[in-house]
Amino acid sequence: MKPQPLADATLTTRSHYLDFIRAATVVLVVVYHVFFARNFVLNFGGLVPTNGPGFADAFATVVYPWLMFSLFLVAGISARLSLNRRSNREFFRERTTKLLVPSTLGVLVFHSWTLGVLTTTSQPGLVDAPIPTPIFALICVLGGQGPLWFAQLLFFYSALLVLFRRRARNNATLADSSVAQPAAVESSHASTLAWTLFFAAATLGVWGSAQILNTPVITVYRVGIYGFAFCLGYLVFYRPNVEAALVRTRWLWGVCATCFGLLYFRRFFGENYADAPVLRHFTTNAYAWTATLAILAFSKRYADRPTRLTAFLARTSFGLYVFHMFFVYAATLLFARFCDVPEPLEIALVAAASFVGSYATYFVVRRVPGLRFLVLGLRRRDVERKIGETGKKSSFFGKN
């Protein structure tokens, strides 16, 4: 008999603020990469010469610790909500199509020849040096990965989650999915205090997970800390009483995030914020954790309602995420070489071109059979359903 997903009445009204966080985070990722292309403090990625750390490096330094950490935590919540309505097999098949295919086959057939060629040929050391064609092609494939490392890690965590659920006892699963009483939705003062102490203690877990399973060369593959965030989302943050506790203590986490952020910025501004010693420092991880708690709390309190803008950004988030890097780099190079305008105006023009180019490419590619499946993980029925739906749309980062 085909296994059926278990119903859980505690997971019925949680979608809107998560949509807001995902949409806002993807927009911030685009803005981050606009400044990333002008960075001074990193040893890679910079396309425009700068005289020293400036506003671009300051913005990137501030958002980098929590930007993707919060997205992985929200992805863990979304995995919980998705598995509540799907079997393990359906969940794995869906994640394979929407995560693994675009981040592997999509890179080979599309991104390596667009973003990969652009990033490779824009580096003077690679252009001037004689490189054999097979090596050049391999470099283009690696350069074409761009932001799709997120999809690769998210698929890895999702696959491990399916294996974990398959081995879990049925009675444990039933106990975990039991229907909560209405009184449990409202967090009591004792419950709020208990969860607050738990979140304070979890700072050590975040810091500890940042010390392990980090790739030595490509530093974005921080398997330990991002996996910890995903597990926290799946195991903890789907609970209504956790939401209520966060909303009650939102100003506490806002103040903590501000204090740790100031300490982090004062300590590390001007240094390589993506370097291992910075990422493993306690202050960096305490800042990332408290900032994520503040984001969840304030979003739940003030943004837990549907809007047309949020719905549009949620259903097009993958298109913006996967295509923006090429347009950020292309626009940065074009404006820097051929336009003599003030730097703030140039940055604004690059950002506008990145958004317009990404959305235009997304709406074109999703209408091309074959290419839309390889690059976007969409089949024809998915496109027809998304165009025809009038309710809330699903997103690349998870269904709520």
C-alpha positions in Angstrom: 0.0 0.0 0.0 1.3 3.4 -0.9 2.3 5.4 2.2 0.2 8.5 2.8 1.3 11.7 4.4 0.0 12.3 7.9 -2.4 15.2 8.6 -1.3 17.8 11.1 -3.8 20.5 12.1 -0.9 22.6 13.5 0.5 23.3 10.0 -2.5 25.0 8.3 -1.9 28.8 8.6 1.8 29.3 8.2 2.4 30.3 4.7 2.4 34.1 4.2 5.2 35.3 6.4 7.4 32.5 5.1 6.7 33.6 1.5 7.7 37.1 2.6 11.0 36.0 4.0 11.8 33.9 0.9 10.9 36.7 -1.4 12.8 39.4 0.5 15.8 37.1 0.9 16.1 36.4 -2.8 15.8 40.2 -3.6 18.6 40.8 -1.0 20.7 38.1 -2.7 20.5 40.0 -6.0 21.4 43.2 -4.3 24.3 41.5 -2.4 25.7 40.2 -5.7 25.5 43.7 -7.2 27.8 44.9 -4.4 29.8 41.6 -4.5 30.8 42.4 -8.1 32.4 45.6 -6.7 34.0 44.2 -3.6 37.5 45.0 -2.3 37.9 42.8 0.7 37.4 39.4 -1.0 40.0 37.6 -3.1 37.5 36.8 -5.8 34.3 38.1 -7.5 35.3 41.7 -7.9 35.0 43.1 -11.4 35.4 46.8 -10.8 38.7 48.2 -9.3 38.2 49.9 -6.0 40.6 51.9 -3.8 39.6 50.3 -0.5 36.7 49.0 1.6 33.6 51.1 1.0 29.8 51.0 1.0 29.7 47.8 -1.2 31.9 45.9 1.3 30.0 47.3 4.3 26.7 46.1 2.9 28.0 42.7 1.9 29.7 42.2 5.3 26.5 43.0 7.2 24.2 40.6 5.3 26.5 37.7 4.5 26.4 35.9 7.9 22.6 35.5 8.1 21.4 35.7 4.4 21.6 32.1 3.4 21.4 30.7 6.9 17.9 32.1 7.3 17.0 30.8 3.8 18.0 27.2 4.8 16.1 27.5 8.0 13.0 28.5 6.1 13.6 25.7 3.7 13.6 23.3 6.6 10.2 24.6 7.7 8.9 24.3 4.1 10.1 20.7 3.9 8.1 19.9 7.1 5.0 21.5 5.6 5.5 19.8 2.3 6.0 16.3 3.8 2.8 16.9 5.8 0.9 16.6 2.5 3.1 14.2 0.5 4.6 10.8 0.8 8.4 10.4 1.0 8.4 9.2 -2.6 6.4 12.2 -3.8 8.6 14.6 -1.9 11.9 13.1 -3.2 10.7 13.0 -6.8 9.6 16.6 -6.6 12.9 17.8 -5.0 14.8 15.8 -7.6 13.0 17.6 -10.4 13.1 21.1 -8.9 16.5 21.0 -7.3 18.9 18.4 -8.7 18.0 18.7 -12.4 18.5 22.5 -12.6 21.7 22.5 -10.5 23.3 19.7 -12.6 21.9 19.4 -16.1 20.9 23.0 -16.2 24.4 24.1 -15.5 25.8 21.9 -18.3 23.4 22.9 -21.0 22.8 26.6 -20.1 24.7 28.3 -17.3 28.2 27.1 -18.2 27.8 28.8 -21.6 26.4 32.0 -20.2 27.5 32.8 -16.7 30.5 30.4 -16.9 31.9 31.9 -20.0 31.3 35.4 -18.8 33.0 34.9 -15.4 35.9 33.0 -17.0 36.6 35.5 -19.7 36.3 38.5 -17.4 39.3 37.4 -15.3 42.5 38.8 -16.9 44.7 36.1 -15.6 42.6 33.4 -17.3 42.1 35.2 -20.5 45.8 36.0 -21.0 47.1 32.5 -20.1 47.1 29.7 -22.7 44.5 27.2 -21.3 43.7 23.9 -23.1 40.1 23.7 -24.4 39.1 20.9 -22.0 40.4 22.8 -19.0 38.7 26.0 -20.2 35.4 24.1 -20.5 35.7 22.7 -17.0 36.4 26.1 -15.6 33.3 27.4 -17.4 31.2 24.6 -15.9 32.5 25.5 -12.4 31.9 29.2 -13.0 28.4 28.4 -14.2 27.4 27.0 -10.9 26.8 30.5 -9.6 24.1 30.5 -6.9 23.0 27.0 -7.6 25.1 25.6 -4.9 22.1 26.4 -2.7 19.9 24.0 -4.7 22.6 21.3 -4.5 22.9 21.5 -0.7 19.1 21.7 -0.3 18.7 18.5 -2.4 21.3 16.8 -0.3 19.6 17.7 3.0 16.2 16.7 1.5 17.5 13.3 0.5 18.9 12.7 4.0 15.6 13.8 5.4 13.7 11.2 3.3 16.2 8.5 4.5 15.7 9.6 8.1 11.9 9.4 7.8 12.0 6.0 6.2 13.9 4.6 9.1 11.8 6.4 11.7 9.3 4.3 13.7 5.6 4.7 12.8 4.6 5.4 16.3 7.2 8.2 16.6 6.0 9.8 13.4 2.4 9.6 14.6 3.3 11.1 18.0 5.2 13.9 16.2 2.2 14.6 13.9 -0.5 14.6 16.5 -3.1 17.2 16.3 -2.5 20.1 18.7 -5.2 21.4 20.9 -6.3 25.0 20.2 -4.8 26.2 23.5 -1.4 25.0 22.4 -1.3 27.6 19.6 -1.1 30.4 22.1 2.3 30.4 23.9 2.1 30.8 27.7 4.6 32.8 29.6 6.3 29.6 30.8 6.4 28.3 27.3 7.9 31.6 26.0 10.6 31.5 28.7 11.4 27.9 27.9 11.8 28.5 24.2 13.8 31.7 24.9 16.2 29.7 26.9 16.3 27.0 24.2 17.1 29.6 21.6 19.8 31.2 23.7 21.4 27.7 24.3 21.1 26.9 20.6 23.6 29.7 19.9 26.3 27.2 20.9 24.9 24.7 18.5 25.0 27.2 15.6 28.6 28.1 16.6 29.6 24.4 16.9 28.0 23.5 13.5 30.0 26.2 11.9 33.3 24.5 12.8 32.6 21.3 10.9 32.0 20.0 7.3 33.3 23.1 5.6 34.8 22.7 2.1 38.3 24.1 2.0 38.3 25.9 -1.4 34.7 26.7 -2.3 33.7 28.2 1.0 29.9 28.5 0.3 29.5 24.8 0.8 29.2 25.1 4.6 27.5 21.7 5.1 27.5 21.8 8.9 25.9 25.1 9.7 23.4 25.1 6.8 22.4 21.5 7.7 21.9 22.6 11.3 19.7 25.5 10.2 17.7 23.1 7.9 17.2 20.6 10.8 16.1 23.4 13.2 13.5 24.5 10.7 12.2 21.0 10.2 12.2 19.9 13.8 11.4 23.1 15.8 10.2 26.2 13.9 7.1 24.6 12.4 5.4 24.7 15.8 2.7 27.3 16.4 3.9 27.8 20.0 7.4 28.6 18.8 5.9 31.2 16.5 4.0 32.7 19.4 7.1 32.7 21.6 9.2 34.4 18.9 6.6 37.1 18.4 6.4 37.8 22.1 10.2 38.1 22.3 10.8 39.9 18.9 12.3 43.0 20.5 14.7 40.9 22.5 16.1 39.2 19.4 16.1 42.5 17.5 18.3 44.1 20.2 20.5 41.0 20.4 21.0 41.0 16.7 21.8 44.7 16.6 24.4 44.3 19.4 26.1 41.2 17.9 26.0 42.9 14.5 27.8 45.9 15.8 30.4 43.8 17.5 30.8 41.7 14.4 31.1 44.7 12.1 33.6 46.5 14.3 35.7 43.3 14.6 35.7 42.2 10.9 34.9 45.1 8.6 37.8 45.4 6.1 38.6 41.7 6.4 37.6 38.8 4.1 34.1 38.1 5.6 33.9 34.8 3.7 37.2 33.5 5.2 37.1 30.5 7.5 38.4 32.3 10.7 35.6 34.9 10.3 32.9 32.4 9.6 33.9 30.2 12.5 34.1 33.1 15.1 31.5 33.0 17.9 30.5 36.6 17.3 29.7 35.9 13.6 27.5 32.9 14.4 25.7 34.6 17.3 24.9 37.5 14.9 23.7 35.1 12.2 21.5 33.2 14.7 19.9 36.2 16.5 19.4 38.0 13.2 17.5 35.0 11.8 15.4 34.8 15.0 14.6 38.5 14.6 13.7 38.1 10.9 11.3 35.2 11.7 9.7 37.1 14.7 9.1 40.4 13.0 8.0 38.8 9.7 5.4 36.7 11.6 4.2 39.7 13.5 4.0 42.3 10.7 4.1 40.4 7.3 1.9 37.3 7.9 -0.6 38.3 5.2 -0.9 37.8 1.5 0.0 40.6 -0.9 0.2 40.6 -4.7 3.9 41.6 -4.6 4.8 38.7 -2.3 2.8 36.2 -4.3 4.5 37.4 -7.5 8.0 37.2 -6.0 7.3 33.8 -4.4 6.2 32.1 -7.6 9.1 33.7 -9.6 11.7 33.4 -6.9 13.6 30.6 -8.7 13.8 32.5 -12.0 15.2 35.5 -10.3 17.6 33.5 -8.2 19.0 31.3 -11.0 19.4 33.9 -13.7 20.4 37.1 -11.8 24.1 36.4 -11.5 24.8 36.5 -15.3 23.0 39.9 -15.6 24.7 41.3 -12.5 28.1 40.5 -14.0 27.2 41.5 -17.5 25.7 44.9 -16.5 28.6 45.6 -14.1 31.1 45.1 -16.9 29.1 47.1 -19.5 28.4 50.1 -17.3 32.0 50.2 -15.9 33.6 50.1 -19.3 31.2 52.1 -21.4 29.3 54.5 -19.1 30.8 57.4 -17.2 28.1 58.0 -14.6 28.4 58.5 -10.8 28.9 55.3 -8.8 25.6 55.4 -7.0 23.7 55.8 -10.3 25.8 53.0 -11.8 24.9 50.6 -9.0 21.2 51.5 -9.3 21.3 50.9 -13.1 23.1 47.5 -12.6 20.5 46.4 -10.1 17.6 47.4 -12.4 19.2 45.7 -15.4 19.7 42.5 -13.2 16.1 42.4 -12.2 14.7 43.1 -15.6 17.0 40.7 -17.4 16.4 37.9 -14.9 12.6 38.1 -15.1 12.6 38.5 -18.9 14.8 35.4 -19.2 12.7 33.4 -16.8 9.4 34.1 -18.6 11.0 33.2 -22.0 12.8 30.0 -20.8 9.7 28.6 -19.0 7.9 28.6 -22.4 10.6 26.6 -24.2 10.0 22.9 -24.0 12.9 20.9 -22.8 14.9 23.9 -21.7 12.4 24.8 -19.1 12.7 21.4 -17.5 16.5 21.3 -17.6 17.0 24.9 -16.4 14.0 25.5 -14.2 12.8 22.0 -13.3 9.4 22.7 -14.7 7.2 20.5 -16.8 4.4 21.7 -19.1 1.7 20.9 -16.5 3.6 22.9 -13.9 3.6 26.0 -16.1 0.0 25.6 -17.0 -0.9 25.2 -13.3 1.0 28.2 -12.2 -0.4 30.4 -14.9 -4.0 29.2 -14.3 -3.9 29.3 -10.5 -5.7 32.1 -8.7 -4.6 31.1 -5.2 -1.2 31.1 -3.5 1.6 29.8 -5.8 4.3 27.4 -4.8 8.0 28.4 -5.0 11.3 26.8 -5.8 12.3 27.0 -2.1 9.4 24.9 -0.9 5.6 24.6 -0.8 3.7 25.8 2.2 
